[in-house]
């Protein structure tokens, strides 16, 4: 307990500073529009010259730096002191996320899209065929990023049905709905907090160390909880599925991973790996085909039942390329396409950006698939969890768009086996991603 008091208190101070840094009316870290949150709505005039803006910047970046230092110090402590009870780290988690429950949605406007999509669901409008703009002048629509106003969603039926139920439970009150969506993200992190120690124990690893690497991770705290992304629910169900399968219940594990994929499709990789190792390790590829197919059929049945039961169908699969609408240099495949197009124009070659992006992004997807297959075939030697986590990171890195919270897909999966270079990769990527 004495070892944890100092980092617990300093982490709380850091997160509180980050929360306060988002309060000033000119803060660039949160959306400042009427109805966006319970407080901090800008007044009349130029809010960029508000006297507290500079103090907000200091509080935000100072809190971020302090939080990174506290997290890294806690990792070093737990790498030297084994057997710290996980329940004590759960108390640290609760203390760290408490200020964020009062904070406006941080670093992203995705939660406002969720709220508008939930409104669509509550009015029996399929978000797989229409964008939030179909709601017209509804209060939630004004908060949605214009990029997504007329864009159908790529999320699975489990999340969309839950989203609609939360909107109805809020009484169609925008602010209450936002608070419920953040609590849904906390539930996802809670599932991670339950599953990751169990998974670490089954692998003979220190559960408290894995908990710190994944659940107390700055990207988990600041983006999954602070930004209230549905990736939290996906990862919670995915890690629960992997933990259950590791305990000798592969069918239940596959079902949980299928539920995770019914939130966001990358979790389907968990179904593949459970099927691949269903009959044990050291088997030839031919002996693995049948269990992989069986796992796929179970997952398809679960997702099919959700698709039919919610009345949404399978059309969401056709929208999986929606995130690629974003064109950002942060994604190597997209950045390369933009750079090649600019170079071509400089030398007088009239090639369109769309064509170049299609080529570079397509190449990135092919390389990611190739790397994923290579890791799967060598997963017995590499370790299934390590191979799966690295595959997740490669999919994100070579995908059409890279968002900092996407990195949690791989970082959380890798946490129970975080040693050596993997440990360095998790720490480095987490610190960088928290500042993007």
N, C-alpha and C positions, 0 to 999 in steps of 0.2 A: 504493500500500500504506500509506503514512504517513497518508493521509486516512482510511483505514478502520480503523486500529488502535484509535483512541480510541472510536468508536461500537461497534466489535465488542466491546471489553472492557466498556464501560458497559452495553451491551445484555445481555451475559452476566451481569453483576452483577444487573441488573434482573430477569431471568428467574429467576435463582437465588433472589433475595429472594422472588419470587412463589411459587416452589416451597416455600421454607422457611415462607412464610406459611400454607401449607396443611397443615403438619405437626401443629400443636397439636391435642389431642384434641377441643377444642371448636370447631374451625374451621368456620365456616358456608359455606365455599367448596367443600367436597368432602363426599362421603358418608362418614360415620364409623360403619360397621357392620362386624362381623366378616366377613372375606373380601372387603372392598371394595378393599383394596390390601395391599401387602407390609408396610407399616408404618403407624403412626398409628391403630391400632385402639383405640377408647376403653376405658379400664379400668372398674372398678366405681365407681359413684357418679355425682355430678353433674359431668359434664365441662365444663359451661359456665363453671365457676368455676376451671378449670385456670389456674395462674399464667402460663403461656406464651401464653394466648389473646390478651392485649392486644398482646404483642410480635408475634404472628402477624398481627394486624390492621395494625400499623405496617409490617411487612415487606411484606404484600400490597399495600396502597395506595401505600406508598412505591415499591415495585417497579413498579407500574402507571404512576405519574406519571413516574418516571425512564424507563421504556420508551417512553412516548409522546414524551417530549422527545428521546430519542436517535433514534427513528425520524424524527421531523419534522426534526431537524437533519441527518440523512443525506439526506433528500429535498432540502433546501435546498442541500446540498453538491453533490449530483449534478445539480441543475438548473443549476449554474454550471460544473461540471467534466464535460465530455463524454468519452466513450470509455473509461470505467473498465471493465476486463475483467469480464465476468459471472462468470467462474470465481472471482474474488476475493470477489464477493458470495455465491457459493455457500458459500465457507468461513465467511463471516459467518453465513449461515443455519444451517449445521451447528453452529456455536458457540452460537447462540441457542436452538436446539431441544434441545441436549444435556441441559440440566437437566430439561426437560419429559419426557424418556424415563424419568426416575426419579420424576416427580411423580405423585400419584394423579390420576384424571380430574377436571379442573377445571370448576367452574361449571355442571355438568350431570350428570344421571344417565342420559343416553341410551345410553352405552356398555354399561351393565348390561342394558338392554333388548336391545341387539344380541347380547350374550352369551347371554341366555336364548332369543332367537329362533334363534341358531345351534344351541343345544342341541335345540330343536324340529326344526330341519332335519336334524340328525344322527340323530334318531330317526324321520325320515320323517313328521313331523307338520306339516301345512301351516300356516305362520304367517299365511296369507291367510284362514283360516277360524277360527282360534283365537288367543287371547292367550296370553302366557307362563304364565298361571295354570293352564293345562291340565297343566303339568309337576308340579303338586302341591307336594311339599315339597323339590324340588330346590334345592341351595344357591344357584343363580343367581337363583331366583325371589324370594328374600327381599330382593335388592338392587334389584329393579325398582320404579320409581315406581308406587304403587297406581293411578294414573290410567290406566296402560297394561297392567295385569295381564290384563284380559279384552278387550283391544282388538287386532284384527287389524292387521297392518302395511301401510303404504302404499308400501314400498320395492319396487323392481323385482327381477326374478328374478336378475340378475347379482350384485347385492349379497347376496341371500339365499343363493344357492348358494355364494358366496365365504365368507359368514359361517358356513355349515355346515361347509365344508372346514376353516376355521380352528379351529372347535371340535373337530373330529376330530383335527386335527394337534396340538392342545394336550393330547390325551389326556383331554379333559373336565376339565381342571384350570382352575378359574375364573380364577385369577390369571394363568396363562400365556395363557389366551384373551384376557384384557384387554390384556396386553402385545402380543399379535399384532394385535389390533384397532387399537391405537395405531400399530403399524408399518404397517398398511394405510393409515391416514391419512397417515403420512409418505410412503408411496409416491405417494398422490394429490398431495401438495404437491410431490414430486419431479417428477411429470409436469407440473405447473404451471411448475416451475423450468426445465424443458426447453422448453416450448411458448411461454411468454410472450415470451422474448427473440427467438425466431424470428418470432413474430407481429409484434413491434414493428419488427424489421428490415424485414419485408415492407411495412410501412407507412411506412418512412423515419423511424422514431422511435428514440430512444436506448434500446437494450435494457436497459442497467443501470438506467436510471431507471424503466422499466416493471417490472423485476424488484423494485426496492425498493418501489414503490407497491403491488404485488400480493402477492408472495411474502414479503417482510419485513414486511408489514402486521401490526399487532398483533392484528387479528381472526383472520388466518390462523394466526399463531403460537400465540396463547393459546386460541382456540376450536377451530380445525380440528385442530391438533396436541394442545394441552393437553386439550381435551374429546374428542378422537378421533372427531369426527363424520364420518359417511359423505359429507357434502357435499364433503370434500376429494377423495375418489375421483371423485365426479361432476364437480367442476370440473377436475380433472386431465385426465380423458377429454374433457370439453367443449373445453377450451383446446387440447388436442392435435388435436381434430377441426377446429377453426377454423384452426389453424396449417397443418395439412396441406392443407385446402381452399384456403387463401390461396396455397399453393405450387403450385397447379394440379392438385390431385388431389381433386376434389370428391366422388367416390364413396367414397374412403377416409375423407374428412372426415365424410361423412354417416354412415358405418358407426361411426366413433368417437363421434360425437354420439349415435347410437342406443344404443351401449353405455353412455354417460353417462346417458341417459334410462332405461336399464334398472337404474340405481342409484337415481336420483330423477328424476321426470318433468319438472321445469322445464328440464332440459337439452335437451328436444325443441325448444326455441326455436332452438337452433343448427341443427337440421335445416331449419327453416323459412327461416332467413336464408341458409344455403348454397344452398338451392334458389332463393331469390329472386334471388340474384346469380350464379347458375350461368352464365348466358349473357352476363353483363356488366351494366354500369350504363346508365342513361339509356333503358331500354326501357319501353314501355307495359305496363300491367298484364296485358293479354291475352297478351303474349309471355312473361310470367313464369309463367303458370298451369301450363303443361305441365312445366317443370322443377321447380316446387314439388310437383306431384303425383308426379313421378318420385322426387324426394327422399323424399317421404312413403312411397311404396311400398318403397323400399330400406330405410328405417328400420323400417317395419312388418315386413318380412321378417327383419331382424336380430333385432328384439325378439320376433317370433313364434318364431324358431328357438330363442332362449333360453328362452322360456316353455314350449315343447314339450319341448326337450332337458332342462330341469331337472325337468319333470313338474309344475310349479307352475301352469301355465295363465295365463289373463289375469285371474283374479279380483282380482288386486292393484289393478287399475284402479278397482274398486268401493270401495276403501278410501282413496282419495286425500283424502277429507274428514276423515280421522282426526285430523290435527294440530289441527283446529278444535275438538276437545274442550276444549282449553285456553281459558280465558276470562281475558284479561289486558288491562289498560288500555293496555299498550304498543302494541297494534294499534289504530289509529284506528277501523276499522270495528267492532271489538268494543267499544272504549271508548265510542263513540257510542251503541251499542245499550244498554249498561249505563246510561249517563247518561239516555237518553230513557226507559228503563223506570222509573228512580228518579223522574224528574220526573213521569211519568204517574201513578205511585202517590201522589205528594205531592198532586196535584190531584184524586185520587179516580178515576182511570181505571184499570180493572182489566185491564191488558194483561200478558201473560206475557213473561218475559225471552226465552224461546225464540223467540217470534214476532217480537219486536223485533230480536233478533240475526239471525234469518233475513232480515229486511228490510234491515238496515244492511250485513250481510255480502254479501248478494246485490247490493246497489247498489255496494258496493266492487268486487266482481268485474266487474260491467258497466262501471264507469268504467275499471278496469284494462285490460279488453279493448279498449275504445274508444281509450284512450291508446296501447295497443300497436299497434293497426291504424293509427292516425294516424302513429306513428313509423315503422312499416314502409313506408308509402306515401311518406314523405319521407326515407327512409334514404339515398337517393342524394345528397341535399343535406346531410343531417346527418352522414352517415357510418354505414356499416352497424354497426360495432362500438359506436359511441356510441349509436345507436338501440337496439341489442339490450341493452346494459348498462342504459340508462335504463328500458327495458321491464321488465327483471328487477327493478330497484329498485321500480318502481311496483307490480309484482305482489306483492312482499313487503310494501310499505307499506300497500296496500289489501286485503291478504289477511286471513283470519280470525285469524291469529296471526302475531306478529313475534318471532322469536328473533334474537339478535345475530349468530349464525353464518349466518342466512339472508341477511344483507346482503352476504356475500361473493359471492353469485351475481352481483350487479350490479357490485360494487366491483372484483372481479378482471377481469371482462370489460372494464370501462372503463379499467383501468390503462394499457394500451398507447396510449391516446389521451388521457391525462390532462393537459390544459392548461386554463388559465383557470378558468371556473366548475366544470368537471368535476373538476379537480384539487382545488379547494376542497371540493367535495362529497365526494370520496373521503376526504380528510384529516379533515374534520369528522365524517362518518358513522363512520369507523373509530375515532376517539378516543371518541366517545359510545358506540358499540356495545361497545367493550372494557370499559366500566364498567357496562353493564346487568347 
